[in-house]
Amino acid sequence: MANRTFHKEPDNMIPSWAKIQNWFINQATQKEEGGRGGQSMPDLEVPQKPKFDYQAALEDASKSMIRFRKPEHLIRRVIKMIDDEVGVSHTGILLFKEGKGSYELIDSKGKGGDKIPIGYIRLQQSSPLIEIFSQRENYLLSENGALIYDDIYDLLHSEKEDPVLQKVQKVKLAKTLAQMDLLRASVCIPSYFKKTLLGVLVLGDKISREKFQREEISFFVTLANDAAMAITNAKLISSLQDKIKEIAHLYEKEHKLFIHVSVALATAIDARDPYTHGHTERVTSYADAISDALADAKEAEGIKNFRESLHIAALLHDIGKIGVSDNILNKKGKLTPEEYEEVKEHSNIGAAILHPIRELGSDIIDTVRHHQERYDGSGYPAGLKGKGIPLMARIVAVADTFDALTTDRPYRERIMEELSVQVIAKGSGTQFDPDIVQAFLNAYRSGTLTGTRLNIRAMGFKWEDKNK
């Protein structure tokens, strides 16, 4: 075993692991509003260690984390919790700084003078520790991807030649061990978003001299990856907010810039799923055509800048899918009930992501939240019914469904346009607002929807030209 330095504290200073989880969930589910602090640490006098559902804790943490306006604050709070409650000699996190092209220590906590100054350590992308994580070689060393100092030390000093050393260079492992020494790390845990390494969680030795349990490390691995998604979302929102502030004083003259930012954001969402590439652009085009066919709808008069707001809402209607797993979005088979429930969260997640952007207005955010409602009240997330569903959400619902039917998906091939029109027409009064369906049929017949003029009457549908 490696000769590591430990610090001993009294046993009554070592809290139960389950109490740490309860504290974290309570912290994660509170909103950061008005500068109010979180719940105080739990009373650590109770020695009993109750059973804890780690899976449920992680699911709750994942859903709550995306609602934090500044997830990096949550990360710092978690680091402090680990340091105070797990009882480690040092805890820190390395985050990738795009401007510098390196991983920099942005937060550090430690007992007994072991805290490393922030910014003191900076690892380049070519450094052995970062390379092992970036090239996913860490999964050759451990099932959950965590690098454990003692395990690497034993591997390097074993008398038997381990097969792992044929896949990971021994020199690289030795240099990685040296860098973990520099970081005073007993365990290093990667934080990935998709295939990109965003950061590394660094845990020093436990002061109790105990080893980290497998359940503990697995919890931190999953937590680190959830935090990576939260950081990415925060950067996305921050980037959009910065753009909005930048053009605020030139709103009348440069308002198209905001549209372009929305398009870029929508394109980034589409890029996650090759099957739905261009989906947002098409839905927006269909929604614009339907709104034109509505002519002078009185209901639209109550919405400020109706056509422009509808355009932006259609562009951003699926932004919440950034919080849905790629495995679920790209699944070729039927979704399980649990997976479908996660997909259904995308409308609420999208509204939560856009909520801090006050310039968007409530009409756009409500459209993102309610575009999956059904006219008969059987939709989600709120089960709104009839005209109680926002007008723009009713329009986007028809446009979204038409594009879903006429494009290939992982679980089925596209349906012919004519059959898709029939599906929309049959859904009038149940899934869709009859007035919106009529406008859709008008737009489709006139050719403004898809650029092709078709004879709706010949397909068996009534068509009413409201301009006559």
C-alpha positions in Angstrom: 0.0 0.0 0.0 1.1 3.6 -0.5 2.6 5.4 2.4 0.0 8.2 2.8 -0.1 10.8 5.6 -3.2 10.9 7.7 -4.5 13.2 10.4 -6.5 11.7 13.3 -9.5 13.4 14.9 -11.8 12.0 17.6 -14.4 9.4 16.5 -17.3 11.7 17.6 -16.2 14.1 14.8 -17.0 11.5 12.1 -20.6 11.9 10.9 -22.8 9.2 9.3 -22.7 9.1 5.5 -26.5 8.9 5.2 -26.9 12.3 7.1 -24.6 13.9 4.5 -26.9 12.8 1.7 -30.0 14.1 3.5 -28.3 17.5 3.9 -27.3 17.7 0.3 -30.8 16.9 -1.0 -32.3 19.6 1.4 -29.7 22.1 0.0 -30.3 21.2 -3.7 -34.1 21.5 -3.5 -34.0 25.0 -2.2 -34.1 27.9 -4.7 -31.3 30.5 -4.6 -33.5 33.6 -4.2 -32.9 36.8 -2.3 -29.5 35.8 -1.1 -30.9 33.5 1.5 -28.7 30.8 2.9 -29.4 27.1 2.9 -30.5 24.9 5.7 -27.9 24.5 8.5 -26.0 21.2 8.8 -27.8 18.4 10.5 -27.2 17.5 14.2 -24.3 15.1 14.0 -24.8 13.7 17.5 -27.0 10.8 16.4 -24.7 7.8 15.8 -27.3 5.6 14.0 -26.8 5.1 10.3 -30.2 4.6 8.6 -30.5 2.9 5.2 -30.6 5.4 2.4 -31.9 5.3 -1.1 -28.9 6.6 -3.1 -30.7 6.3 -6.5 -33.6 8.4 -5.3 -31.2 11.0 -3.8 -29.3 11.3 -7.1 -32.6 11.6 -9.1 -33.8 14.4 -6.8 -30.4 16.1 -6.9 -30.3 15.9 -10.8 -33.8 17.5 -11.2 -33.1 20.2 -8.6 -29.6 21.1 -9.8 -30.8 22.5 -13.2 -33.0 25.0 -11.4 -30.0 26.7 -9.7 -29.2 30.0 -11.5 -25.5 29.6 -10.7 -24.7 25.9 -10.3 -21.0 26.7 -9.6 -22.2 28.0 -6.2 -23.8 24.6 -5.6 -20.5 22.9 -6.5 -18.7 25.1 -3.9 -21.3 24.2 -1.3 -20.9 20.5 -2.1 -17.2 20.8 -1.7 -17.6 22.5 1.7 -20.0 19.7 2.7 -17.6 17.0 1.7 -14.8 18.7 3.6 -16.8 19.4 6.7 -18.9 16.2 6.9 -16.9 13.4 5.3 -13.9 14.5 7.1 -11.1 14.7 4.5 -7.8 16.4 4.7 -8.4 18.3 1.5 -11.2 18.8 -1.1 -10.9 20.8 -4.3 -12.2 21.0 -7.9 -10.4 21.7 -11.1 -12.5 23.3 -13.8 -11.7 23.8 -17.5 -11.0 27.5 -18.4 -11.7 27.9 -22.1 -9.8 31.2 -22.3 -6.7 29.6 -20.9 -7.1 26.1 -22.3 -6.2 24.5 -19.0 -7.8 23.1 -15.8 -7.5 25.4 -12.9 -8.2 24.9 -9.2 -11.2 27.1 -8.5 -12.1 26.0 -5.0 -10.3 24.4 -2.2 -11.1 23.4 1.4 -9.0 21.6 3.9 -8.4 21.0 7.6 -5.1 21.5 9.4 -3.5 23.9 6.9 -4.0 21.5 4.0 -6.0 24.0 1.9 -4.3 24.7 -1.5 -4.5 28.3 -2.6 -7.1 28.9 -5.4 -5.4 29.3 -8.8 -2.1 27.9 -7.5 -2.5 24.7 -9.5 -3.2 24.6 -13.2 -3.0 21.5 -15.4 -2.7 21.7 -19.1 -4.8 19.4 -21.4 -1.6 17.5 -22.2 -0.9 16.6 -18.5 -1.0 12.9 -17.7 -3.9 13.1 -15.2 -6.1 15.1 -17.6 -5.1 12.9 -20.6 -6.2 9.7 -18.8 -9.6 11.2 -18.1 -10.0 12.8 -21.6 -9.0 9.6 -23.3 -11.3 7.6 -21.0 -8.3 5.4 -19.9 -9.6 5.8 -16.3 -12.3 3.2 -17.1 -9.5 0.7 -17.6 -8.4 1.3 -14.0 -11.8 1.4 -12.3 -15.3 0.5 -13.2 -16.8 3.9 -12.2 -13.9 5.9 -13.8 -12.6 7.3 -10.5 -8.8 7.3 -10.0 -7.8 6.0 -6.6 -4.2 6.7 -5.4 -3.6 3.5 -3.5 -4.9 1.3 -6.4 -2.6 3.0 -8.9 0.3 2.7 -6.5 -0.3 -1.0 -5.9 -0.6 -1.5 -9.7 2.7 0.1 -10.4 4.5 -1.7 -7.6 3.0 -5.1 -8.1 5.4 -8.0 -8.7 3.0 -9.4 -11.3 2.5 -7.7 -14.7 -1.1 -6.5 -14.8 -2.8 -6.6 -18.2 -3.9 -3.0 -17.6 -0.3 -1.9 -18.0 -0.4 -3.2 -21.6 -3.2 -0.6 -22.4 -2.1 2.3 -20.2 1.5 3.3 -20.3 3.4 2.7 -17.0 5.2 6.0 -17.4 1.9 7.9 -17.8 0.5 6.2 -14.6 3.6 7.1 -12.7 3.3 10.8 -13.8 -0.4 10.7 -12.9 0.5 9.5 -9.4 2.9 12.3 -9.1 0.3 14.8 -10.1 -2.2 13.3 -7.6 0.6 13.8 -4.9 0.8 17.4 -6.0 -3.0 17.8 -5.5 -2.8 15.8 -2.2 -5.4 13.5 -3.8 -6.6 10.2 -2.5 -9.3 10.1 -5.1 -9.8 12.0 -8.4 -13.3 11.9 -9.9 -14.0 13.2 -13.5 -16.9 15.5 -14.3 -18.1 14.9 -17.9 -20.7 16.6 -20.1 -21.3 14.2 -23.0 -17.8 13.3 -24.1 -16.1 16.5 -22.8 -14.1 16.6 -19.5 -15.3 19.8 -17.7 -13.6 19.3 -14.4 -12.1 17.0 -11.8 -13.2 16.6 -8.2 -10.2 16.1 -5.9 -10.6 14.3 -2.5 -7.8 14.0 0.0 -7.4 11.3 2.5 -10.1 10.7 5.1 -9.0 12.0 8.5 -10.6 8.9 10.1 -8.0 6.8 8.2 -10.9 4.9 6.6 -10.9 4.2 2.9 -13.6 5.7 0.7 -16.4 3.1 0.2 -17.5 2.1 -3.2 -21.0 3.5 -2.6 -19.5 6.8 -1.6 -17.3 7.1 -4.7 -20.2 6.0 -7.0 -22.3 8.8 -5.5 -19.7 11.4 -6.1 -19.1 10.1 -9.7 -22.8 10.5 -10.6 -23.0 13.8 -8.7 -20.0 15.2 -10.6 -21.5 14.4 -14.0 -24.9 15.9 -13.0 -23.0 19.0 -11.9 -21.3 19.1 -15.3 -24.7 19.4 -17.0 -25.7 22.1 -14.6 -22.5 24.1 -15.3 -23.1 23.7 -19.1 -26.7 25.0 -18.7 -25.6 27.9 -16.6 -23.0 28.9 -19.2 -25.6 28.6 -21.9 -28.0 30.9 -20.0 -25.3 33.3 -19.1 -24.2 33.5 -22.7 -27.7 34.3 -23.8 -28.2 36.8 -21.0 -25.0 38.6 -22.0 -26.1 38.8 -25.6 -29.4 40.3 -24.4 -27.7 42.9 -22.3 -25.3 43.7 -25.1 -28.1 44.7 -27.5 -30.6 46.2 -25.0 -29.7 49.8 -25.8 -30.0 49.1 -29.5 -33.2 47.1 -29.2 -35.2 48.8 -32.0 -32.3 48.8 -34.4 -30.6 45.5 -33.7 -33.5 43.3 -32.5 -32.8 40.7 -35.2 -29.6 39.9 -33.4 -31.7 38.3 -30.6 -33.5 36.2 -33.2 -30.1 35.0 -34.5 -29.0 34.1 -30.9 -32.2 32.1 -30.5 -31.6 30.3 -33.8 -28.0 29.5 -32.7 -29.3 28.2 -29.4 -32.0 26.1 -31.2 -29.4 24.7 -33.5 -27.3 23.6 -30.6 -30.3 21.7 -29.2 -31.0 20.1 -32.6 -27.3 19.0 -32.8 -27.8 16.6 -29.9 -30.0 14.4 -32.0 -29.2 13.6 -35.7 -32.7 12.3 -36.2 -34.3 15.7 -35.4 -31.7 17.9 -37.1 -33.6 20.9 -38.4 -36.6 20.1 -36.3 -36.7 23.5 -34.6 -36.3 25.5 -37.8 -39.2 23.5 -39.4 -41.5 23.8 -36.4 -40.8 27.6 -36.4 -41.6 27.8 -40.1 -44.9 25.9 -39.7 -45.9 28.0 -36.7 -45.3 31.2 -38.6 -47.4 29.9 -41.5 -50.3 28.8 -39.2 -50.3 32.3 -37.5 -50.5 33.9 -40.9 -53.5 31.7 -41.7 -55.2 32.8 -38.5 -55.6 36.2 -40.1 -56.7 38.8 -37.4 -57.4 36.5 -34.5 -58.7 38.6 -31.6 -56.9 36.3 -29.1 -53.6 37.2 -30.6 -54.2 40.9 -30.0 -53.6 40.4 -26.3 -50.1 39.1 -26.9 -47.3 41.8 -27.3 -45.5 41.4 -30.6 -47.5 38.2 -31.3 -45.8 37.0 -34.4 -42.3 37.7 -33.2 -43.0 36.2 -29.8 -44.4 33.1 -31.5 -41.3 32.9 -33.7 -39.0 33.0 -30.7 -41.2 30.6 -28.6 -41.1 28.0 -31.5 -37.4 28.3 -31.8 -36.9 27.6 -28.1 -39.8 25.2 -27.5 -37.5 22.1 -27.0 -34.7 23.8 -25.1 -35.5 21.7 -22.1 -34.3 18.6 -23.9 -30.8 19.7 -22.9 -31.7 18.2 -19.5 -32.7 14.8 -21.0 -30.2 12.0 -21.3 -28.9 11.3 -24.9 -29.6 7.6 -24.4 -33.3 8.4 -24.0 -33.5 10.9 -26.8 -31.8 8.6 -29.3 -33.4 5.3 -28.1 -34.6 3.3 -31.0 -37.1 1.2 -29.1 -40.1 2.1 -27.0 -39.5 4.2 -24.0 -40.1 2.7 -20.5 -42.6 4.5 -18.3 -39.7 5.9 -16.3 -37.9 7.1 -19.4 -41.2 8.7 -20.7 -41.6 10.5 -17.4 -38.1 12.0 -17.8 -38.9 13.1 -21.4 -42.0 14.8 -20.1 -39.9 16.9 -17.8 -38.4 18.7 -20.7 -41.2 21.3 -20.9 -40.8 22.3 -17.3 -37.0 22.2 -17.5 -37.2 24.5 -20.6 -39.4 27.0 -18.8 -37.1 26.9 -15.8 -34.0 27.5 -18.0 -35.6 30.5 -19.6 -37.3 32.0 -16.5 -34.2 34.1 -15.4 -34.3 35.8 -18.9 -36.9 38.5 -18.1 -36.6 40.0 -21.6 -38.3 36.9 -23.0 -41.6 37.6 -21.3 -44.2 35.2 -19.8 -45.9 34.5 -23.1 -42.8 32.8 -24.6 -42.0 31.0 -21.4 -45.6 29.7 -21.0 -45.5 28.5 -24.6 -42.3 26.5 -23.9 -43.9 25.0 -20.7 -47.3 24.1 -22.2 -46.6 23.1 -25.8 -47.3 19.5 -24.9 -50.8 20.2 -23.5 -53.8 18.6 -25.3 -57.1 20.3 -26.1 -59.1 17.7 -24.2 -57.0 18.2 -21.0 -55.0 15.0 -21.2 -51.6 16.5 -21.9 -48.8 17.7 -19.7 -47.3 19.2 -17.6 -50.4 20.9 -16.1 -53.3 19.2 -17.9 -54.7 22.4 -19.2 -57.8 22.2 -21.4 -59.3 24.1 -24.3 -58.7 27.8 -24.5 -57.0 27.6 -21.1 -53.9 26.5 -23.0 -51.9 29.6 -24.2 -52.6 30.4 -27.8 -49.0 30.2 -28.9 -48.7 26.8 -27.2 -51.7 25.5 -29.2 -50.0 26.7 -32.4 -46.7 25.1 -31.6 -48.4 21.9 -30.6 -49.8 21.4 -34.1 -46.5 22.5 -35.8 -44.5 20.3 -33.6 -46.7 17.2 -34.2 -46.7 17.7 -38.0 -42.9 17.8 -38.1 -42.6 14.8 -35.8 -44.9 12.8 -38.2 -43.1 13.8 -41.4 -39.5 13.2 -40.3 -37.6 10.0 -39.4 -37.2 9.2 -35.7 -35.1 6.6 -33.9 -38.2 4.5 -33.2 -40.0 4.8 -36.6 -39.8 6.1 -40.2 -41.5 9.2 -41.4 -45.2 9.3 -42.5 -46.3 10.8 -45.9 -47.4 14.4 -45.7 -50.9 13.6 -46.8 -51.3 11.0 -44.1 -49.8 13.4 -41.5 -52.4 16.0 -42.5 -55.1 13.4 -41.9 -53.7 12.7 -38.4 -53.7 16.4 -37.5 -57.3 16.8 -38.9 -58.5 13.8 -36.8 -57.0 15.3 -33.7 -59.1 18.4 -34.0 -61.1 18.9 -30.8 -59.2 16.2 -28.9 -55.5 16.8 -29.2 -55.6 20.1 -31.0 -57.6 23.4 -31.0 -60.1 23.2 -33.9 -59.4 26.8 -34.9 -55.7 26.1 -35.1 -56.3 22.9 -37.1 -58.4 24.9 -39.6 -55.7 27.5 -39.9 -53.2 24.6 -40.4 -55.3 23.2 -43.2 -55.7 26.6 -44.8 -51.9 27.1 -44.8 -51.3 23.6 -46.1 -53.7 24.0 -49.0 -52.4 27.4 -50.0 -48.8 26.1 -50.1 -47.5 28.5 -47.4 -46.9 25.7 -44.9 -44.6 23.5 -47.0 -44.2 25.5 -50.2 -46.6 23.1 -52.2 -50.2 24.0 -53.0 -52.4 20.9 -52.5 -56.1 20.2 -53.0 -57.4 19.7 -49.5 -61.0 19.0 -50.7 -59.7 16.1 -52.8 -58.2 14.6 -49.7 -61.6 14.6 -48.0 -61.1 17.6 -45.7 -63.3 20.7 -45.6 -61.5 24.0 -46.2 -62.7 27.4 -45.3 -61.1 30.5 -46.8 -61.6 33.1 -44.2 -60.3 35.8 -46.5 -63.4 35.5 -48.8 
